Amino acid sequence: MRLHRLDLTAFGPFGGSQTVDFDELSAAGLFLLHGPTGAGKTSVLDGVCYALYGAVPGARQSGQGLTLRSDHAAAATRTSVTLELTVAGRRLEITRQPPWERPKKRGSGSTLDKAQSWLREYDGTAGSWKDLSRSHQEIGEEITQLLGMSREQFCQVVLLPQGDFARFLRADAEARGKLLGRLFDTHRFAEVEKRLAERRRTAEAQVREGDAALLADAHRMQQAAGDAMELPELAPGEPGLAEAVLSAAAVARATAREQLTIAHCGLAAAESRQAAAERDLADVRELDRLQRLFAQARERAALLEERADGYHQAQARMERARKAEAVAPALELREAAEAEHRRAAAAEARARGLLPETFAEAGAAGLASAARRSAEELGGLDSARRAEQRLGQLVAERADLEHEERSDEDVLQEAETWLAGWEESRAGLQQDVESAQEAATRAEQLSVQREPARKRLAAARQRDEFARDTDDAQRQVIEATERALKARAEWLEVKEQRLNGIAAELAAQLTEGAPCAVCGATEHPAPARKDAGHVDRETEESALAASQRADEERAEAERRLAFVQRALAAAQGEAGDTSTEELAVQVEELEREYTQARGLASALHTATEQLRQAERERERRLTAQREAAVRTASRGARRDALDRERTALEAELAEARGEAGSVAVRAAQLERQAALLTDAAETARVAEDTAQRLKDADARLADAAFRAGFDTPGAAAAALLDDAAHRDLQHRLDAWQAEEAAVRAVLAETDTAEAARQPDADVTGAERAAADAAGRVREAASARDAAARRCAELDRLSARAAGGLRRLAPLREEYDRVARLSALAAGTSADNERKMRLESYVLAARLEQVAAAATVRLQRMSSGRYTLVHSDDRSGRGRSGLGLHVVDAWTGRERDTSTLSGGETFFASLALALGLADVVTDEAGGVRLDTLFIDEGFGSLDDQTLDEVLDVLDALRERDRSVGIVSHVADLRRRIHAQLEVVKGRSGSVLRQRGGG
């Protein structure tokens, strides 16, 4: 990293704009930054740090950057820092502006502008600067990646604060550990310690959990085994628990199997005794059954003997019923004739009840004659009925004439009223038609304006979208360019690495006795070997392909940017400069006016139709007025004719209807009378016929009963049985016969008779003996099942415990391994002899490197007297491994660095700072630091020591470095010609540069 130029505006003590040309100052190798106390020497270094990282070192950074602004700056001048530098072969320019509280442009008060950042890169081919980014985060990440250092590391390595390193020399191990931890970022090793401790605790918890599960299974096995198992008195996590549990489980399983064998033998004996008891019970039950069957047969035989008379009576009743079945048809015929006669007599009574009393004694012939006379009288009323119907029509026609007369009067009145307002209605309708025609014309005009306005609005929206796409495309071009540059740099680096190791690649192709392709020798005593980081052709070609792909992506991004920019220009040409919101308002207004005009124009057809309908209504009403006048004139003659015809018909009807209210009423009376007489004559004739048939049926029934052997028809009817009674009687007869046969069969059986002669069977005793035997079998089976379940449960729990131990074994091994590693990293292991934590070990290694690098310069500054050495000894109760001693060559003794004098402490701390810078630089990836600053401490040196220190610093130029010394020591101004002076005044400080190359 080499600084070229620094511009400060309104920054720190500098009220105006100041410029530092580092190229001119660095030409001499050493340059001096001096000025009175408080003038702003450190602010120059703060500006460099702020430009790179957006923050100043240490405690000087506060708030959001508002305190960086100079109190001497004008209100309208914004604070700005610009740094131009070269890093990793790239020339960059960084500009940062902190937040700025400025006066408002309008009105009073102030407003806060946000912080801004710019990063540009110089393109040597084009000879111009190109923008890379304006994002704070992206710029910070890019600079940190290029430098390979954080802000804290940069402030310690490039801006060497001697006071900090003097305190570092005198500090204890804890303080040194904190500083070295910040510089070398060793918190990852502390995280490793924490991670190992967490893994140890996690593994320990899992092991304890597994042991707890094993112990729980052991308790379950103890419950299953009863008193046959004793648990070990060990807690989860204690060694030997698993083996003790498995041993106790094996003993419990053996005991359970012995108990199962005993239970099997007991069950077999109980089942044999139960089988014998069951056979005895079956024999006793069979004897009891036969004895009860014989006793029941004797009882049933006695009961049959008692009921023998009833059986014989039932047989006689069944025989009489069979004889009466021959008389049944005659009985049915007589009952049917009697029922028919009763219905006919009832119908005759109902029909005579509807006739006048004059016909009560008339026979069937007299009733039929009276019906014929009524029908003849009814035929003579047909002419009177037609006259009566015509009279009703005349009355209706007369009412219609009066209704028409009233309707015509209403029509004439309504037509006269409507026609009186015709002219006014016609004028209003005509006005509506004209208004709608004007709105239609306006709508056509607006329709022509709508489409251009819509196209312009669409173009404006495309313009806005293309503007956003242009920003995205520009950002993508920048990102693609960065990726292409990075890929090309990686390819060049890979190519350089391959060229550096090309000898090994060529040596790999050598064969013994064949000439070398480079030197032609046939002997190859020491061919080059490929190291661990050797790069082959495939790796180089892969990096080249990645670079080419990145270039293609960059070109594609640039083509897309050009396309979007052309589309944006076209959209801007069509849409103009008017904003999208204004165009949208214009289109909306046109649409509103067009919709309103269309709405008014849509009423044109309706208004025209309404005018036509009104004209047709006028013609209709005039016609109706004329027709009503004609009907009124012709209606009088028709009324007189109807009145004359009505008078004649009323006289004719008065003669025809007699005492009845009308001819229709008289005709209805005659019709009903004729129907009643006809019905009565028919029912009388039917009653006479049914009476004769009933008499004939009685004669045939008496004859049939006599032939069947019954004295009277009533006796035959009493002997008949219906189907249900017949089935019931036959069922009783069949049941008696079946019971008699069954009783005889049982009494005749030999086994039953033999059982009856034996003593009574003791079923209760046999059942009790069988139940006792079954109970003993159940008890034995329960004991056998319990033993089997115990064995199965113990086998299951033992298998689960063994499986858990197998699964736990890798975890236990991991726990042992992690516990050893955790104790070793934490410094608590017996293998860690110095009780040094992992982070302390890494820091000790870094401190050893720093001491070795610092000793090279310290020996030169002290004329070979002092050497810095690293010590692993433990200081009190502090950390071990972070001790720092100085060896005095004059005395040969090693002593603590806190015993050095002021001057010795200065050049020791300077040597330490330079050594630390070298180590941190190597740690950061080997980024070359071509510009360094050393702050204060030279006033404590004598002339000879100062010369030696300056010789060491001057030697840095041999590595093409420039060193800036920050000091107010007057003697340095005589020794160093290139100077940057900070002059302070009431209006702020200014910079004066002189004596450069």
Order of alpha helices (4+ residues) and beta strands (2+ residues): beta-beta-alpha-beta-alpha-beta-beta-beta-beta-beta-beta-alpha-alpha-beta-alpha-alpha-alpha-alpha-alpha-alpha-alpha-alpha-alpha-alpha-alpha-alpha-alpha-alpha-alpha-alpha-alpha-alpha-alpha-beta-beta-beta-alpha-beta-alpha-beta-alpha-beta-beta
